[in-house]
Amino acid sequence: MAAEVWPASLPVVLPYTTAERTAAALHALQPLVAGLDAEVMLLAVQVVPYPLPVNHPDVDAGRLGEDLHRLASASEVPVRVQIVLARERDSALQLAIPPRSLVVVPTRPRRWWRTAERQMAAALRRNGHNVTLLSLEGEA
């Protein structure tokens, strides 16, 4: 039996939800990864509707990239930005998240209904990813 090889650093993936929630999550992540050899990846999936070719979305992916790079540069921890063009968000996330990553999903405070962020986290867990919810208490 071969020994497992663990990454030299801890890969942390932050799926993009909204600009405000992502900025708050990046800020909240700073003390959590301080002192760790963590590689934070800000991952955004741009869904492209079926009538269009996947490499020609109906919105400007460059604009999204600029917004994400602005969020990343404001963070005190190094953040790598990755944008994936896909037909469906959940399957694209599954494929884009590296193995053994810690996925941090920013979410609003507890609601009685199942939020989109909680659904995303549950789908990622079902597919074997290590997922934690980061509750952003200041959000209503």
C-alpha positions in Angstrom: 0.0 0.0 0.0 1.4 3.4 -1.0 1.7 6.2 1.5 -0.5 9.2 0.9 1.3 12.3 -0.1 -0.2 15.4 1.5 0.3 18.9 0.0 3.0 21.0 1.4 0.5 23.8 2.2 -3.2 23.8 3.1 -5.3 24.6 0.1 -8.3 26.7 1.1 -11.0 27.4 -1.4 -13.5 30.2 -1.1 -16.4 30.0 -3.6 -17.5 33.4 -4.8 -21.1 34.2 -3.8 -21.6 37.9 -3.7 -19.0 40.7 -3.6 -20.1 41.8 -0.1 -20.2 38.3 1.3 -16.9 37.3 -0.3 -15.1 40.5 1.0 -16.4 39.8 4.5 -15.3 36.1 4.2 -11.8 37.1 3.0 -11.5 39.4 6.0 -12.7 36.7 8.4 -10.3 34.1 6.9 -7.2 36.2 7.7 -6.9 35.3 11.4 -7.9 31.7 10.6 -5.1 31.1 8.2 -2.5 33.3 9.9 0.6 31.2 10.7 -0.5 28.4 8.5 1.1 27.7 5.2 -2.3 28.2 3.5 -3.0 28.8 -0.2 -6.3 30.6 -0.6 -8.1 30.3 -3.9 -11.1 32.6 -4.7 -13.1 30.4 -7.1 -15.9 31.9 -9.2 -18.1 29.9 -11.6 -19.6 32.0 -14.4 -22.6 30.0 -15.7 -23.0 30.3 -19.5 -26.5 29.5 -20.8 -26.9 26.7 -23.4 -27.6 28.7 -26.5 -24.2 30.4 -26.2 -20.8 28.8 -26.7 -19.1 28.1 -23.3 -16.1 30.3 -24.2 -18.5 33.3 -25.0 -20.6 34.1 -21.9 -23.4 36.6 -22.0 -21.7 38.7 -19.4 -18.2 40.1 -19.4 -16.0 37.6 -17.5 -13.2 40.2 -17.6 -15.3 42.5 -15.4 -15.9 39.7 -12.9 -12.1 39.0 -13.0 -11.4 42.7 -12.2 -13.8 42.6 -9.3 -12.3 39.4 -7.9 -8.7 40.6 -8.3 -9.8 43.8 -6.4 -11.2 41.7 -3.6 -8.1 39.5 -3.5 -5.7 42.5 -3.5 -7.5 44.0 -0.5 -6.8 40.8 1.5 -3.9 40.5 3.9 -3.4 36.9 2.9 -2.2 35.9 -0.6 -5.3 35.0 -2.7 -5.3 33.3 -6.1 -8.3 34.0 -8.3 -9.8 31.4 -10.6 -12.8 31.9 -12.9 -14.4 28.8 -14.5 -16.8 29.1 -17.4 -19.4 26.3 -17.2 -22.9 25.3 -17.9 -23.8 24.3 -14.4 -22.3 25.7 -11.2 -22.3 22.7 -8.9 -20.5 20.3 -11.3 -18.0 23.0 -12.2 -17.2 23.6 -8.5 -16.7 19.8 -8.0 -14.2 19.7 -10.8 -12.3 22.9 -10.0 -11.7 22.3 -6.3 -8.4 20.5 -5.7 -8.4 17.3 -3.7 -7.8 17.7 0.1 -8.8 21.3 0.0 -10.7 23.0 2.8 -13.7 24.7 1.3 -15.0 27.7 3.2 -18.5 28.7 2.2 -19.6 32.1 3.4 -23.2 32.2 4.6 -25.7 34.4 6.2 -26.7 33.8 9.8 -28.9 30.8 10.4 -32.3 30.8 8.6 -35.2 28.5 8.9 -35.0 27.7 5.2 -32.1 26.1 3.5 -30.0 28.8 1.8 -28.2 28.5 -1.5 -24.9 28.5 0.4 -26.0 25.6 2.6 -27.2 23.7 -0.4 -23.8 24.3 -2.1 -22.0 23.1 1.0 -24.1 19.9 1.3 -23.5 19.1 -2.4 -19.7 19.5 -2.0 -19.7 17.4 1.2 -21.7 14.6 -0.6 -18.9 14.5 -3.2 -16.1 14.1 -0.6 -14.9 17.7 -0.1 -14.0 19.1 3.4 -16.5 21.9 3.8 -17.1 24.4 6.6 -19.7 27.2 6.7 -18.4 30.6 7.7 -21.4 32.5 9.2 -21.1 36.2 8.6 -23.0 37.6 11.6 -23.1 41.2 10.5 -25.4 40.2 7.5 -29.1 40.3 7.7 
